[in-house]
Amino acid sequence: MRQKGRKTCAAMAAASVSDKLSSDALAALRDAVGPAGLVTDETELEPHLTEWRGLFRGRAAALLLPASTAAAAAAVRVCADNGIGMVPQGGNTGLVGGAIPASTAARPEVIIGASRLNRVRNLDAANYTITVEAGCILANLQAAAAEVDRLFPLSLGAEGSCQIGGNISCNAGGINVLRYGNTRDLVLGLEVVLPNGDVFDGLRGLRKDNTGYDLKHLFIGAEGTLGFITAATCKLFQQPRSTATALVGVADPAAAVALYDAARSRLGDSLVAFELINRLALDMVLRHIPGCREPLERPRDWHILMELGAADEDASRRLEDFLAAGMTSGLILDGVVAQSERQRADLWHLRHSISEAQKLDGAGIKHDVSVPVSRVDELIRQASAAATAHVPGIRVVAFGHIGDGNIHFNLNQPVDMERQAFLSQWKPVSREVHDIVAALGGSFSAEHGVGTLKRDDLARYRGGVELELMRTLKTALDPAGLMNPGKLFS
């Protein structure tokens, strides 16, 4: 019994080693970020240790909150000199464990947060650019652009709390990708603290700059594994002079794809968003989110939420003409057009509430996948059949950005199945879904990234030369593996 007790105590001591910083390192970090920028209190650390869905929880010796690029660089140098792992974190709205420290680690880890790096450094309306620090909340960036009659088009459900540095690190997508592109397409320049504490200053507001490697792209989508983004110069666009929004019912995903093709042909670049919502997703919202109501007179199995943005005042007329043609052709079963900004917001609230409603409706196995738009119908049919065969009674919650082929193919537990029994099927079910996606020429991670959740998938579906190139870049920039350790690669 005493031998067993000694092993238990040793294991407990080993588990706590990773949480300890030497007094010298702690003092050096305090000097780097200032007393207000060093958080070690467990209560204050707690919100930064758990991801929104509760799938990942980690441990950290401290939270560092630099208020300047110089302070961030100084803190990173201290970590590099002392072998301390660094986990960049923005608004902590990710879904793949990419911003959460490890639960156990062989060395101490600290979180580096960007919340005090939140200034708008420059807004050049004539150049259609804005330079902001990484901790700027996305909604605040949008508002700053709107104040000078410009548009920053990145838009997603977490925009009230996510930060632009995190958006860039995971190359966020959102609802406007088909018109404006992913975050990668919106970034002109970056400022990044490298893993050794050096600062890459690439904040240039140029559309043309052919001077060798475009280094900013190394860090966009790298999920903080190559450096800590401190600021970005982003593109702005003309604000639309008119907007029109409608939610329509369609028979099935094949009809939705046909309707999208018709919309692109007829509406061109004025088509800003084209979102697919299945019946179960909408039912969950109506069941769990207060103030929501059935949008159509007759419930439909599949819905499209579409929006136009025009440089003139004709968005509503164009949309209504298109919907009339869709009704005549039979692609559209029925629909509703927003007659006010409040009605538009209500329609988008239905779409943005799906993730929250699904969480309230039981355990979920989630897939953020993309395929060519022409193969969306195949994806949903094949993956639904495979998931149902594996777990009878599984509930398919399919929604997302059909205009760019990104479907959130989520699966909720059967009503008569125990939560943990269902979640134990995550790996085999996801393997089947991702194999189908790969066979259709798609990606197992469309916009959420890899993080910790999908490391095995990266090795399985992007192995060989592609994965080795990624590892080579990681080793070249971060030979000690200190920057966001354990993410992307095992």
C-alpha positions as CSV (number, residue, x, y, z in Angstrom):
1,M,0.0,0.0,0.0
2,R,2.8,2.4,0.8
3,Q,4.4,1.6,-2.6
4,K,1.2,2.5,-4.3
5,G,1.0,5.7,-2.3
6,R,4.5,6.7,-3.3
7,K,3.7,6.2,-7.0
8,T,0.5,8.3,-6.7
9,C,2.4,11.2,-5.1
10,A,5.1,11.0,-7.7
11,A,2.5,11.1,-10.5
12,M,0.9,14.1,-8.9
13,A,4.2,15.9,-8.6
14,A,5.0,15.1,-12.3
15,A,1.6,16.4,-13.4
16,S,2.2,19.7,-11.6
17,V,5.7,20.3,-13.0
18,S,4.4,21.7,-16.2
19,D,2.5,24.4,-14.3
20,K,5.6,25.8,-12.6
21,L,7.7,28.8,-13.7
22,S,11.0,29.6,-12.0
23,S,11.0,32.8,-10.0
24,D,13.5,34.3,-12.4
25,A,11.3,33.6,-15.4
26,L,8.2,34.9,-13.7
27,A,10.0,38.1,-12.8
28,A,11.3,38.5,-16.3
29,L,7.8,38.0,-17.8
30,R,6.5,40.6,-15.4
31,D,9.1,43.0,-16.5
32,A,8.2,42.3,-20.1
33,V,4.5,42.8,-20.0
34,G,4.1,44.9,-16.8
35,P,2.2,43.9,-13.7
36,A,-1.2,44.4,-15.4
37,G,-0.1,42.0,-18.2
38,L,0.8,39.0,-16.1
39,V,-2.1,36.9,-14.8
40,T,-1.4,33.9,-12.5
41,D,-4.6,33.8,-10.4
42,E,-6.4,30.6,-11.0
43,T,-9.9,32.3,-11.1
44,E,-8.7,34.8,-13.7
45,L,-7.0,32.0,-15.7
46,E,-10.1,29.7,-15.8
47,P,-12.0,31.3,-18.7
48,H,-8.8,30.9,-20.9
49,L,-8.3,27.2,-20.1
50,T,-11.5,25.8,-21.6
51,E,-12.9,25.9,-25.1
52,W,-16.5,27.0,-25.8
53,R,-17.8,23.5,-26.5
54,G,-16.1,22.0,-23.5
55,L,-14.1,19.5,-25.5
56,F,-10.7,20.8,-24.5
57,R,-9.4,21.9,-21.2
58,G,-5.7,22.7,-20.4
59,R,-3.3,24.0,-17.8
60,A,-1.2,27.1,-18.0
61,A,1.4,28.7,-15.7
62,A,0.3,32.2,-16.6
63,L,-1.6,34.4,-19.0
64,L,0.5,37.1,-20.7
65,L,-1.3,40.2,-21.9
66,P,1.2,42.5,-23.7
67,A,-0.1,46.0,-24.5
68,S,2.4,46.6,-27.3
69,T,4.4,44.8,-29.9
70,A,7.6,45.5,-28.0
71,A,6.2,44.0,-24.9
72,A,5.0,40.9,-26.8
73,A,8.5,40.5,-28.3
74,A,10.1,40.8,-24.9
75,A,7.8,38.2,-23.4
76,V,8.4,35.8,-26.3
77,R,12.2,36.2,-25.8
78,V,11.9,35.3,-22.2
79,C,9.8,32.2,-23.1
80,A,12.3,31.2,-25.7
81,D,15.3,31.6,-23.4
82,N,13.6,29.5,-20.7
83,G,12.0,26.8,-22.8
84,I,8.5,27.9,-22.0
85,G,5.7,26.8,-24.4
86,M,3.5,29.7,-25.8
87,V,-0.1,29.3,-26.7
88,P,-1.5,32.4,-28.7
89,Q,-5.1,33.1,-27.9
90,G,-7.6,35.6,-29.2
91,G,-11.2,35.6,-28.2
92,N,-11.1,31.9,-27.5
93,T,-14.0,31.2,-29.9
94,G,-12.3,28.3,-31.7
95,L,-13.7,24.8,-32.0
96,V,-10.7,22.5,-32.6
97,G,-8.6,23.1,-29.5
98,G,-6.2,25.4,-31.3
99,A,-6.0,28.1,-28.6
100,I,-6.1,25.9,-25.5
101,P,-2.9,24.8,-23.7
102,A,-2.1,21.1,-23.1
103,S,-3.7,19.3,-20.1
104,T,-0.3,17.7,-19.5
105,A,3.1,18.9,-20.8
106,A,6.8,18.2,-20.3
107,R,7.5,21.9,-19.9
108,P,5.6,24.9,-18.6
109,E,3.1,26.6,-21.0
110,V,1.8,30.1,-20.9
111,I,-1.1,31.7,-22.9
112,I,-0.3,34.9,-24.8
113,G,-3.5,36.9,-25.2
114,A,-4.1,39.8,-27.5
115,S,-6.9,41.6,-25.7
116,R,-4.8,44.6,-24.7
117,L,-3.5,45.0,-28.3
118,N,-6.8,46.4,-29.5
119,R,-6.1,49.8,-31.2
120,V,-6.9,50.9,-34.7
121,R,-3.5,52.2,-35.8
122,N,-4.5,53.6,-39.1
123,L,-7.6,53.9,-41.4
124,D,-6.9,55.0,-44.9
125,A,-10.3,55.4,-46.5
126,A,-8.8,56.5,-49.9
127,N,-6.6,53.4,-50.0
128,Y,-9.4,51.2,-48.7
129,T,-7.3,49.8,-45.9
130,I,-7.3,49.6,-42.1
131,T,-4.4,48.7,-39.8
132,V,-5.5,47.2,-36.5
133,E,-3.9,45.3,-33.7
134,A,-4.6,41.6,-33.2
135,G,-6.9,42.0,-30.2
136,C,-9.4,44.2,-32.0
137,I,-12.8,42.5,-31.8
138,L,-14.1,41.8,-35.3
139,A,-17.4,43.7,-34.7
140,N,-15.4,46.8,-33.6
141,L,-13.3,46.6,-36.8
142,Q,-16.5,46.4,-38.8
143,A,-17.8,49.5,-37.0
144,A,-14.6,51.5,-37.5
145,A,-14.8,50.8,-41.2
146,A,-18.5,51.8,-41.4
147,E,-17.7,55.1,-39.7
148,V,-15.9,56.2,-42.9
149,D,-18.4,54.5,-45.2
150,R,-16.3,51.5,-45.8
151,L,-17.0,47.8,-45.4
152,F,-14.9,45.1,-43.7
153,P,-16.8,42.0,-45.0
154,L,-15.6,39.3,-42.7
155,S,-18.7,38.2,-40.8
156,L,-19.4,35.2,-38.6
157,G,-21.5,34.2,-35.6
158,A,-18.8,35.0,-33.0
159,E,-18.0,38.5,-34.4
160,G,-19.0,40.2,-31.1
161,S,-16.2,38.4,-29.2
162,C,-13.7,36.9,-31.7
163,Q,-10.5,38.9,-32.4
164,I,-9.0,39.7,-35.8
165,G,-5.7,38.0,-34.8
166,G,-7.4,34.8,-34.2
167,N,-9.5,35.1,-37.3
168,I,-6.3,35.5,-39.3
169,S,-4.5,32.7,-37.5
170,C,-7.2,30.2,-38.5
171,N,-8.1,31.9,-41.8
172,A,-11.7,32.3,-40.8
173,G,-14.4,32.0,-43.4
174,G,-17.9,33.1,-42.5
175,I,-21.0,34.1,-44.5
176,N,-19.5,36.4,-47.1
177,V,-16.7,34.2,-48.6
178,L,-18.4,33.7,-52.0
179,R,-18.2,37.5,-52.6
180,Y,-15.1,38.6,-50.7
181,G,-13.1,35.5,-50.0
182,N,-11.7,34.0,-46.8
183,T,-9.7,36.0,-44.3
184,R,-6.5,35.3,-46.3
185,D,-8.0,37.3,-49.2
186,L,-8.6,40.3,-46.9
187,V,-5.1,40.7,-45.5
188,L,-2.5,42.8,-47.1
189,G,0.1,42.9,-44.4
190,L,1.0,41.5,-41.0
191,E,3.2,42.2,-38.0
192,V,4.2,39.1,-36.2
193,V,6.5,38.2,-33.3
194,L,8.5,35.2,-34.3
195,P,9.2,32.3,-31.9
196,N,12.6,33.7,-31.0
197,G,11.2,37.2,-30.2
198,D,12.2,38.9,-33.5
199,V,9.5,41.0,-35.1
200,F,8.5,40.6,-38.7
201,D,7.2,44.0,-39.8
202,G,5.2,43.4,-43.0
203,L,2.4,46.0,-42.5
204,R,2.1,47.2,-46.0
205,G,-1.1,48.5,-47.6
206,L,-0.2,47.5,-51.1
207,R,-2.2,45.5,-53.6
208,K,0.9,44.9,-55.7
209,D,4.2,44.0,-54.1
210,N,6.3,41.5,-56.1
211,T,9.4,41.4,-53.9
212,G,10.0,37.7,-53.3
213,Y,8.1,35.4,-51.0
214,D,4.8,36.8,-49.7
215,L,5.7,36.0,-46.1
216,K,2.4,37.0,-44.6
217,H,0.8,33.9,-46.0
218,L,3.1,31.7,-43.8
219,F,1.2,33.0,-40.7
220,I,-2.4,33.1,-42.1
221,G,-4.0,29.8,-41.2
222,A,-0.9,28.6,-39.3
223,E,-3.0,28.6,-36.0
224,G,-0.3,30.4,-34.0
225,T,2.3,27.7,-34.6
226,L,4.8,30.0,-36.4
227,G,4.4,33.2,-34.5
228,F,2.2,35.6,-32.5
229,I,0.3,38.0,-34.8
230,T,0.3,41.5,-33.2
231,A,-1.2,43.6,-36.0
232,A,-2.6,43.4,-39.6
233,T,-3.4,45.7,-42.5
234,C,-6.7,44.6,-44.1
235,K,-8.6,45.5,-47.2
236,L,-11.8,47.5,-47.0
237,F,-14.6,47.7,-49.6
238,Q,-17.3,50.1,-50.7
239,Q,-20.4,49.9,-48.5
240,P,-23.3,48.5,-50.5
241,R,-25.9,51.2,-51.3
242,S,-28.7,48.7,-51.0
243,T,-29.2,45.2,-49.4
244,A,-31.9,42.6,-49.9
245,T,-32.3,39.4,-47.9
246,A,-34.6,36.5,-48.4
247,L,-35.2,33.0,-46.9
248,V,-36.7,30.5,-49.3
249,G,-37.7,26.8,-49.1
250,V,-36.2,24.3,-51.6
251,A,-36.9,20.6,-52.1
252,D,-33.4,19.2,-51.3
253,P,-29.7,20.0,-51.5
254,A,-29.6,19.3,-55.3
255,A,-32.3,22.0,-55.8
256,A,-30.2,24.3,-53.6
257,V,-27.1,23.8,-55.8
258,A,-29.2,24.4,-58.9
259,L,-30.6,27.6,-57.4
260,Y,-27.1,28.8,-56.5
261,D,-26.0,28.3,-60.1
262,A,-28.9,30.3,-61.3
263,A,-28.2,33.0,-58.7
264,R,-24.6,33.3,-59.8
265,S,-25.6,33.5,-63.4
266,R,-28.3,36.1,-62.9
267,L,-27.0,38.2,-60.0
268,G,-23.3,38.0,-60.4
269,D,-21.1,39.6,-57.7
270,S,-24.1,41.3,-56.1
271,L,-24.8,37.9,-54.5
272,V,-23.1,38.2,-51.1
273,A,-24.3,35.2,-49.1
274,F,-26.0,31.9,-49.9
275,E,-26.6,29.7,-46.8
276,L,-28.1,26.2,-46.5
277,I,-30.2,25.3,-43.4
278,N,-31.9,21.9,-43.0
279,R,-35.2,21.3,-41.1
280,L,-33.6,19.8,-38.0
281,A,-31.2,22.7,-37.6
282,L,-34.1,25.2,-37.8
283,D,-36.3,23.1,-35.5
284,M,-33.5,23.2,-32.9
285,V,-33.3,27.0,-33.1
286,L,-37.1,27.4,-32.8
287,R,-37.1,25.0,-29.8
288,H,-34.2,26.6,-27.8
289,I,-33.7,30.2,-28.9
290,P,-36.2,32.7,-27.4
291,G,-38.0,35.0,-29.8
292,C,-37.5,32.9,-33.0
293,R,-40.4,31.8,-35.1
294,E,-41.1,29.7,-38.2
295,P,-40.1,31.9,-41.1
296,L,-42.3,30.4,-43.8
297,E,-46.1,29.7,-43.9
298,R,-45.4,26.0,-44.5
299,P,-42.5,24.2,-42.9
300,R,-39.9,23.0,-45.4
301,D,-37.2,20.4,-45.2
302,W,-34.5,22.6,-46.7
303,H,-34.0,26.4,-46.7
304,I,-31.7,28.9,-48.4
305,L,-30.9,32.2,-46.7
306,M,-29.5,34.5,-49.4
307,E,-28.4,38.2,-49.5
308,L,-27.6,40.7,-52.2
309,G,-25.5,43.8,-51.8
310,A,-25.6,46.3,-54.6
311,A,-23.6,49.5,-55.4
312,D,-26.9,51.1,-56.5
313,E,-30.4,51.1,-55.0
314,D,-31.7,48.1,-57.0
315,A,-30.9,45.1,-54.7
316,S,-34.5,44.6,-53.7
317,R,-35.8,44.7,-57.3
318,R,-33.1,42.3,-58.5
319,L,-33.8,39.8,-55.7
320,E,-37.6,39.9,-56.2
321,D,-37.2,39.3,-59.9
322,F,-34.9,36.4,-59.2
323,L,-37.2,34.9,-56.7
324,A,-40.1,35.2,-59.1
325,A,-38.1,33.3,-61.7
326,G,-37.2,30.7,-59.2
327,M,-40.9,30.2,-58.2
328,T,-41.8,29.8,-61.9
329,S,-39.1,27.2,-62.5
330,G,-40.0,25.3,-59.4
331,L,-36.6,25.6,-57.8
332,I,-38.1,27.8,-55.0
333,L,-41.1,26.4,-53.2
334,D,-41.9,29.5,-51.3
335,G,-40.1,32.3,-49.4
336,V,-40.1,35.5,-47.5
337,V,-38.2,38.7,-48.2
338,A,-37.1,41.0,-45.4
339,Q,-39.0,44.3,-45.5
340,S,-36.9,46.0,-42.8
341,E,-33.5,45.9,-41.1
342,R,-35.2,44.3,-38.2
343,Q,-36.6,41.5,-40.3
344,R,-33.2,41.0,-42.0
345,A,-31.6,40.7,-38.5
346,D,-34.3,38.2,-37.5
347,L,-33.6,36.0,-40.5
348,W,-29.8,36.0,-39.8
349,H,-30.5,35.4,-36.2
350,L,-32.0,32.0,-37.2
351,R,-28.8,31.1,-39.1
352,H,-26.3,32.4,-36.4
353,S,-28.2,30.6,-33.6
354,I,-27.8,27.1,-35.0
355,S,-24.6,26.2,-33.2
356,E,-25.9,27.4,-29.8
357,A,-29.2,25.6,-30.3
358,Q,-27.5,22.4,-31.3
359,K,-25.4,22.5,-28.2
360,L,-28.6,22.8,-26.1
361,D,-30.2,19.9,-27.9
362,G,-27.7,17.3,-26.8
363,A,-24.2,16.0,-27.6
364,G,-23.0,16.6,-31.1
365,I,-20.3,15.2,-33.4
366,K,-19.3,18.1,-35.7
367,H,-17.7,18.2,-39.1
368,D,-16.5,21.4,-40.8
369,V,-16.0,20.1,-44.3
370,S,-15.9,21.4,-47.9
371,V,-16.3,19.9,-51.3
372,P,-16.8,21.4,-54.8
373,V,-20.1,23.1,-54.9
374,S,-21.3,20.7,-57.6
375,R,-20.8,17.8,-55.1
376,V,-22.6,19.2,-52.0
377,D,-25.7,17.0,-52.7
378,E,-23.5,13.9,-52.9
379,L,-21.8,14.8,-49.7
380,I,-25.0,15.2,-47.7
381,R,-26.6,12.1,-49.1
382,Q,-23.6,9.8,-48.7
383,A,-22.5,11.1,-45.3
384,S,-26.1,11.0,-43.9
385,A,-26.4,7.3,-45.0
386,A,-23.0,6.4,-43.5
387,A,-23.7,8.1,-40.2
388,T,-27.2,6.6,-39.9
389,A,-25.9,3.1,-40.6
390,H,-23.2,3.5,-38.0
391,V,-25.5,5.0,-35.3
392,P,-29.2,4.3,-36.0
393,G,-31.4,7.2,-35.1
394,I,-28.6,9.8,-35.4
395,R,-29.9,13.2,-36.2
396,V,-28.3,15.1,-39.1
397,V,-27.9,18.9,-38.6
398,A,-26.6,20.1,-42.0
399,F,-26.1,23.8,-42.7
400,G,-23.5,26.2,-43.9
401,H,-22.0,28.1,-46.8
402,I,-23.2,26.3,-49.8
403,G,-21.9,29.0,-52.1
404,D,-18.3,28.0,-51.3
405,G,-19.0,24.3,-50.7
406,N,-18.5,24.5,-46.9
407,I,-21.1,22.4,-45.1
408,H,-21.2,22.1,-41.3
409,F,-22.2,18.4,-41.3
410,N,-23.1,18.0,-37.6
411,L,-24.6,15.0,-36.0
412,N,-26.7,15.0,-32.8
413,Q,-27.2,12.1,-30.4
414,P,-30.3,9.9,-31.0
415,V,-33.1,10.9,-28.5
416,D,-32.9,7.5,-26.8
417,M,-29.0,7.2,-26.6
418,E,-26.9,8.1,-23.6
419,R,-24.6,11.1,-24.2
420,Q,-21.2,9.4,-23.5
421,A,-22.1,6.4,-25.5
422,F,-22.8,8.6,-28.5
423,L,-19.6,10.7,-28.1
424,S,-17.6,7.5,-27.9
425,Q,-18.5,7.1,-31.6
426,W,-16.8,10.4,-32.6
427,K,-13.7,8.9,-34.1
428,P,-15.2,6.1,-36.2
429,V,-18.1,8.3,-37.4
430,S,-15.8,11.2,-38.3
431,R,-13.5,8.8,-40.1
432,E,-16.3,7.7,-42.3
433,V,-17.5,11.2,-43.0
434,H,-14.0,12.5,-43.8
435,D,-13.3,9.5,-46.1
436,I,-16.4,10.4,-48.1
437,V,-15.3,14.1,-48.2
438,A,-11.8,13.1,-49.4
439,A,-13.3,10.8,-52.1
440,L,-15.3,13.8,-53.3
441,G,-12.2,16.0,-53.6
442,G,-12.9,17.9,-50.5
443,S,-11.3,19.1,-47.2
444,F,-11.8,17.7,-43.7
445,S,-11.4,21.3,-42.3
446,A,-13.0,24.1,-44.3
447,E,-12.7,27.0,-42.0
448,H,-12.2,26.0,-38.3
449,G,-8.6,24.7,-38.7
450,V,-6.8,21.7,-37.3
451,G,-5.8,22.5,-33.8
452,T,-5.7,19.5,-31.5
453,L,-9.0,17.9,-32.7
454,K,-7.9,17.1,-36.2
455,R,-4.2,16.4,-36.0
456,D,-4.7,12.7,-37.0
457,D,-6.8,13.9,-39.9
458,L,-4.0,16.1,-41.1
459,A,-1.6,13.2,-41.1
460,R,-4.1,10.9,-42.8
461,Y,-5.4,13.2,-45.6
462,R,-2.5,15.6,-46.1
463,G,0.5,13.3,-45.5
464,G,3.6,12.8,-47.7
465,V,5.3,15.7,-49.3
466,E,2.6,18.2,-48.2
467,L,2.9,17.4,-44.5
468,E,6.7,17.3,-44.7
469,L,6.7,20.8,-46.2
470,M,4.6,22.0,-43.2
471,R,7.0,20.3,-40.8
472,T,10.0,21.8,-42.5
473,L,8.5,25.3,-42.2
474,K,7.7,24.7,-38.5
475,T,11.2,23.5,-37.8
476,A,12.8,26.4,-39.6
477,L,10.9,29.0,-37.7
478,D,10.4,27.3,-34.4
479,P,13.2,24.7,-34.0
480,A,12.4,24.2,-30.2
481,G,8.7,23.7,-30.9
482,L,7.7,26.3,-28.4
483,M,5.0,28.2,-30.3
484,N,1.6,26.6,-29.8
485,P,3.1,23.2,-29.1
486,G,1.0,20.1,-30.0
487,K,-1.2,21.9,-32.5
488,L,-1.4,20.7,-36.1
489,F,1.4,18.1,-35.5
490,S,1.6,15.5,-32.8
